Amino acid sequence: MTRRTLLSLTAAVAAQPARRPNVILIISDDQGYGDLSLHGNQHLRTPNLDRIGTEGAQFTQFQVCPVCSPTRSSLMTGRYNYRTGVVDTFLGRSLMDPRETTAAEVFAANGYRTGIFGKWHLGDNYPMRAHDQGFQESLVHGGGGLSQPADPPPGNHYFDPVLLRNGKFEKTPGYCTDIFFNEAMRFVEQNKSRPFFVYLPTNAPHTPLEVDGSYVAPFRAKGLDETTEKVYGMVKNLDDNAGRLLAHLDKHGLAANTIVIFMTDNGPQQPRYVAGMRGRKGTVYQGGIRVPFFLRWPERVRPGAKVGRIAAHIDVLPTLIEACGLKPPKGVKFDGMSIWPLLQGEPASWPDRALHTQWHRGDQPELFRAHAARSQKWKLVHGIELYDMENDPAEATDVAAKNPDVVAKLRAETERWFADVASTRGGYAPPRIFIGTPHENPVLLTRQDWRETTRCWEVDVRTKGVYDATLLFPAAAEGGAVTLKFAGVEVSAPVPKGAARHEFKGLKLKQGPSRVEAELRVGNQPGVVQYIEVRKINA
């Protein structure tokens, strides 16, 4: 070994932290690029979230999907959401294929403690729950948020919510965002002697806009509309919690060797300040898909660095694998690439590439529908509109007619991408919810995951046997009847006036893939079965 080689190796070892870094990944819900004072918001001060950017690095051209579940599936896997089975946010379309390898599984396999506190939104039943997918500790709400169809009966709120701790319902006092940060800080303190990965996905500032009036009052005094003042109040609460978390890291001597990432899942749902961008949540214009991405790691990342290269949700896991020195999962093909070199100083030979984002309601994605392909300079929208993002970041002028060669190139690239991601799972049918396993019994089926046209659930009965099924529905205004079809069994029963539930006992179910269908009639009118609880009662 030459002296030069020895010196190089010594320098490389010296540059490494004493142990692998901790990671805290914060992602908020429906907070847009403009909902930060760092990005020019004149009404909202976010000093703690801003700190993560100013004391670390800011990616100024970072994109995600236009809605939450698709973004989250890509964030967790480093792969485009269509590969994972996630095409939408509800009706069975937000269930991630359990065969995907998650960030939590990667970190756990490398000796990290892993915890999630907040919003999972990739499946509420086994085998798709967060604690089935690598998180050793989990405190989450169901579905896409509180006060939504996945709530346990009779419903939920942002204050004193019923949450799921490792799959078990638990009444939790306090405000949801405070609770999630408190749990994250407890987890950090308990695991400060070993590397940890904390995923902190808040449901704020998603609707319903519930927050203490003390957070709303300062914005009401500014003369803002009621919706905006509540959103900003929720963001201010989030910012205060971020400040508490950063102080907690300082208190325990963990700040220097902890990677803290802050990002959001898509653009704002409601109209408000968007930093001059076009569109908002649900669109593939910049207002819907460009989000903040800040990464602070005092030991290794230069404060104040700004990276203008395009990057996306699919890049986060590959980046953390490289930054933390993790062993990558076997057999996993990432769509993203590590952007860690950009955090060390932009390489002169950094390759250009096309990043794709697509989302729309419906089971079957369609080529070019609600799609954007973005290179460093160009952005193709819906396969027909072209924007020069370097000279027209507001996407004000369609230059497709002047650049047919660019349009043709990006269309061809999109066609290749669409065919590739569509072939991964052989289609877009949702993963099935498992019934009759020791991992989850009973199984609560909610409206979050029923299929839209038939109001049924796609399940897999893993063991044949005897089951009870309890159907829950709004109190019947008059007498009627309820019917259940499930794994080769069809049963019916009368529903008396005022009834809000019916239990079918002793159902002998066959093993294998099945569909759970429930039909309620109140008088001569169709009703809605909101929940079905299925319990296996014999070994």
Stockholm file with secondary structure:
# STOCKHOLM 1.0

chainA/1-539         MTRRTLLSLTAAVAAQPARRPNVILIISDDQGYGDLSLHGNQHLRTPNLDRIGTEGAQFTQFQVCPVCSPTRSSLMTGRYNYRTGVVDTFLGRSLMDPRETTAAEVFAANGYRTGIFGKWHLGDNYPMRAHDQGFQESLVHGGGGLSQPADPPPGNHYFDPVLLRNGKFEKTPGYCTDIFFNEAMRFVEQNKSRPFFVYLPTNAPHTPLEVDGSYVAPFRAKGLDETTEKVYGMVKNLDDNAGRLLAHLDKHGLAANTIVIFMTDNGPQQPRYVAGMRGRKGTVYQGGIRVPFFLRWPERVRPGAKVGRIAAHIDVLPTLIEACGLKPPKGVKFDGMSIWPLLQGEPASWPDRALHTQWHRGDQPELFRAHAARSQKWKLVHGIELYDMENDPAEATDVAAKNPDVVAKLRAETERWFADVASTRGGYAPPRIFIGTPHENPVLLTRQDWRETTRCWEVDVRTKGVYDATLLFPAAAEGGAVTLKFAGVEVSAPVPKGAARHEFKGLKLKQGPSRVEAELRVGNQPGVVQYIEVRKINA
#=GR chainA/1-539 SS CCHHHHHHHHHHHHHSCSSCCEEEEEEESSCCTTSSGGGTCSSCCCHHHHHHHHTSEEETTEECCSSHHHHHHHHHHSSCHHHHTCCSSSTTTTCCCTTSCCHHHHHHHTTCEEEEEEECCSCSSTTSSGGGTTCSEEEEESTTSTTSTTSCTTCCCSBSCEEEETTEEEECCSBHHHHHHHHHHHHHHHTTTSCEEEEEECCTTSSSCCCCHHHHHHHHTTTCCHHHHHHHHHHHHHHHHHHHHHHHHHHTTCSTTEEEEEEESSSCSSSSCCTTCSCCTTSSSHHHHBCCEEEECTTTSCTTEEECSCEEGGGHHHHHHHHHTCCCCTTCCCSSCCCHHHHTCCCTTCCCCCEEEECCSSSSCCTTTTEEEECSSEEEETTTEEEETTTCTTCCCCCTTTCHHHHHHHHHHHHHHHHHHHHTTTSCCCCCEEESBTTBSSEEEEGGGSCTTTCEEEEEECSCEEEEEEEECSCCSSCEEEEEEETTEEEEEEECTTCCEEEEEEEEECSEEEEEEEEEEETTEEECCCEEEEEECCC
#=GC SS_cons         CCHHHHHHHHHHHHHSCSSCCEEEEEEESSCCTTSSGGGTCSSCCCHHHHHHHHTSEEETTEECCSSHHHHHHHHHHSSCHHHHTCCSSSTTTTCCCTTSCCHHHHHHHTTCEEEEEEECCSCSSTTSSGGGTTCSEEEEESTTSTTSTTSCTTCCCSBSCEEEETTEEEECCSBHHHHHHHHHHHHHHHTTTSCEEEEEECCTTSSSCCCCHHHHHHHHTTTCCHHHHHHHHHHHHHHHHHHHHHHHHHHTTCSTTEEEEEEESSSCSSSSCCTTCSCCTTSSSHHHHBCCEEEECTTTSCTTEEECSCEEGGGHHHHHHHHHTCCCCTTCCCSSCCCHHHHTCCCTTCCCCCEEEECCSSSSCCTTTTEEEECSSEEEETTTEEEETTTCTTCCCCCTTTCHHHHHHHHHHHHHHHHHHHHTTTSCCCCCEEESBTTBSSEEEEGGGSCTTTCEEEEEECSCEEEEEEEECSCCSSCEEEEEEETTEEEEEEECTTCCEEEEEEEEECSEEEEEEEEEEETTEEECCCEEEEEECCC
//
